[in-house]
Amino acid sequence: MSIDASKLAEQVKLAYDFIDALHSQALALIKDVELQLGETSREAGAQLAALRPGNNYQFATNSMSKAMDMPRPVVTNYYAAFFKVGSGRAKQSPADGRTPMAFVKVVLRERDLDHPEVRFGVVSELTRGSQRAKAGPQTIEQLAMRIAESVLDSRSLTGSKQYEVEYSDSSLRCHVSGRAVRLADLPDSEAVAHKVVEPLLEMFAEVAPANSPGGR
C-alpha cells in the first residue's frame, strides 16, 4: 500500500499548526491572567507576581522523556503558573506552611477530560512531606512543578466547578481550594477577568487575608 506523500505532508502540517495554535492560546491565557493579577493586586497594595520554578521560566508543564522503552507524550498536556505576594527571581519562600500561592492551570488533555479546562485557586498550608532530607525541595518554588504534576492532576477535579483537596505524599503536604471553567468559555480578556481573575483574588483573600491584595 503506497502513501500519498503530498497528502501526508499536508496532514502533518495541519496537525502541527493546530497544536501550535492550541499551545499559544493556553500560554496567552496564562499571560493574560498574570498581567491582570499583577495590575489589580498592585493597585490594592500587595502585588501578586509569578513564581519562577526554575529561575528562568514562569510556567510548568508536563514532563517529557526521550526514553524508547517508556516514551512519554511530547505534546503538552497542560500549562500551569503559580503566584505569590512579592514574588521574584531572588525571593524564595520556605515551604513552612505560611506562604499561600495562587495558581492557574490550563489543562488541554487528561484522562476522562471532556473539555479543555482552566483550573485556578489557592494552594495553602504547604509544607514538606515525610521525606525531610536536606537534598529535597526546600522552597515553594522548588515544589511548584510537583504540585502542578501531582496535586492539580486528578480525575476528582475534572469538570468540577468548586473543589477542596487535602493532599499529602512523601514530598509535600498542602490544601487546595479551586474552581474550574471550560477553556471555550474564556474567549477574551473580559471573560478571563470575570470568570478567573476576580474569583481567584476573592479566594486568595479568604485563605490569606493578612497578606492578600486589599487584605488587612
C-alpha positions in Angstrom: 0.0 0.0 0.0 1.5 3.3 -1.1 1.4 6.5 0.8 0.5 9.8 -0.9 3.5 11.9 0.1 1.8 15.2 -0.6 -1.3 14.3 1.4 0.8 13.1 4.3 2.9 16.3 4.4 -0.3 18.4 4.4 -1.8 16.4 7.2 1.3 16.7 9.3 1.5 20.4 8.8 -2.2 20.9 9.7 -1.8 18.8 12.8 1.3 20.7 14.0 -0.3 24.1 13.1 -3.3 23.2 15.2 -1.2 22.1 18.2 1.0 25.2 18.0 -2.1 27.4 17.9 -3.6 25.5 20.9 -0.4 25.9 22.9 -0.2 29.6 22.0 -3.8 30.0 23.2 -3.1 28.4 26.5 0.1 30.4 27.1 -1.7 33.6 26.1 -4.4 33.0 28.6 -1.9 32.4 31.4 -0.1 35.6 30.4 -3.4 37.5 30.5 -4.2 36.2 34.0 -0.6 37.2 35.1 -1.0 40.7 33.8 -4.5 41.2 35.3 -3.5 39.7 38.6 -0.4 41.9 38.8 -2.2 45.1 37.9 -5.2 44.5 40.2 -3.2 43.4 43.2 -0.7 46.2 42.8 -3.5 48.7 42.9 -4.6 47.0 46.1 -1.2 47.4 47.7 0.0 43.7 47.7 1.2 42.6 44.2 0.8 39.0 43.2 3.6 38.0 40.7 4.6 34.8 39.1 6.9 32.3 40.7 9.9 31.1 38.7 10.2 27.4 39.5 13.4 27.1 37.5 14.5 30.7 37.8 14.3 31.1 34.0 10.6 30.5 33.2 7.3 31.3 34.7 5.2 28.2 33.9 5.3 24.5 34.5 4.2 21.8 32.0 4.1 18.0 31.8 7.5 16.3 31.9 8.7 14.6 28.8 11.0 11.7 28.2 13.0 10.5 25.2 13.4 7.0 26.5 12.3 4.5 23.9 11.4 1.8 26.4 8.9 4.1 28.1 8.1 7.1 25.9 6.1 10.0 27.3 3.8 12.3 25.3 5.7 15.1 23.7 2.5 17.1 23.1 1.9 19.4 26.1 -0.9 18.3 28.3 -1.1 21.4 30.4 0.5 24.7 31.3 0.5 25.9 34.9 1.7 29.1 36.7 1.9 30.0 40.3 1.7 33.4 42.0 2.6 34.8 45.5 2.7 38.2 47.1 6.1 39.8 46.4 7.4 37.1 44.1 10.6 37.4 42.2 13.7 35.6 40.9 15.7 36.4 44.1 12.9 35.9 46.6 12.5 32.2 47.6 9.9 31.2 50.2 10.4 28.2 52.5 7.8 25.5 52.5 6.8 26.2 56.1 3.0 26.5 55.6 2.9 30.3 55.9 3.1 31.3 52.2 0.0 30.7 50.1 0.1 30.5 46.3 -2.5 31.4 43.7 -2.4 29.1 40.6 -3.9 28.8 37.2 -3.6 25.6 35.2 -4.8 25.2 31.6 -5.5 21.5 31.1 -5.6 20.5 27.4 -5.5 16.7 27.8 -6.2 14.4 30.7 -7.8 11.1 31.3 -11.6 11.4 31.2 -11.4 15.1 30.4 -14.5 16.0 28.4 -13.4 19.6 27.5 -10.1 21.5 27.9 -10.5 23.5 31.1 -8.8 26.1 33.2 -8.3 25.3 36.9 -7.5 28.1 39.3 -7.4 28.6 43.0 -5.1 28.7 46.0 -2.5 26.3 47.5 -2.1 26.9 51.2 -0.6 25.2 54.3 2.2 24.0 52.1 4.9 22.1 54.0 7.4 19.4 53.1 6.3 15.8 53.4 7.7 12.9 55.4 11.0 12.8 53.5 12.9 15.8 55.0 16.3 15.1 53.5 18.3 18.2 53.1 18.7 17.4 49.4 14.9 17.5 48.9 12.9 20.6 47.9 13.2 23.3 50.5 11.1 26.1 49.0 7.6 26.5 47.4 9.3 27.5 44.2 11.1 24.1 44.1 7.8 22.3 44.9 5.8 24.1 42.2 6.4 21.5 39.5 5.5 18.7 41.8 2.2 20.5 42.7 1.3 21.1 39.1 2.0 17.5 38.1 0.5 15.6 41.1 -1.7 17.8 43.3 -3.6 19.5 40.4 -3.7 16.4 38.2 -6.6 14.3 39.4 -9.8 12.9 37.9 -11.6 14.1 41.1 -11.1 17.7 39.9 -12.0 17.2 36.3 -15.2 19.1 35.4 -15.6 20.3 39.0 -16.9 23.9 39.5 -15.5 24.1 43.0 -13.3 21.7 45.0 -11.4 21.4 48.2 -8.5 18.9 48.4 -6.2 17.9 51.2 -3.0 16.4 49.6 -0.2 14.6 51.3 2.7 12.4 50.0 6.4 11.9 50.8 7.4 15.2 49.2 4.7 17.7 50.4 1.5 18.4 52.2 -1.0 21.1 51.2 -4.6 22.3 51.0 -6.0 23.3 47.6 -9.1 25.4 47.1 -10.1 25.8 43.5 -12.6 26.1 40.7 -12.6 25.1 37.0 -14.1 26.6 33.9 -14.1 25.4 30.3 -11.4 26.9 28.1 -14.1 27.5 25.5 -15.9 29.8 28.0 -12.9 32.2 28.1 -12.9 33.8 24.6 -11.4 37.2 25.6 -9.8 39.2 28.4 -13.2 40.4 29.8 -14.2 36.8 30.3 -10.9 35.9 31.9 -11.3 38.8 34.3 -14.8 37.9 35.3 -14.5 34.1 35.4 -10.9 33.6 36.6 -9.1 36.7 37.9 -11.9 38.1 40.1 -12.9 34.9 41.8 -9.2 33.9 42.2 -8.5 37.2 44.1 -11.5 36.5 46.3 -10.3 33.0 47.1 -6.8 34.3 47.8 -8.3 36.9 50.2 -10.3 34.2 52.1 -7.2 32.0 52.5 -4.7 34.7 53.3 -6.5 37.9 54.4 -3.4 39.3 56.2 -1.2 39.4 53.1 -3.7 39.4 50.2 -4.4 42.2 47.9 -6.7 44.5 49.8 -6.3 42.5 52.9 -5.5 43.8 56.4 
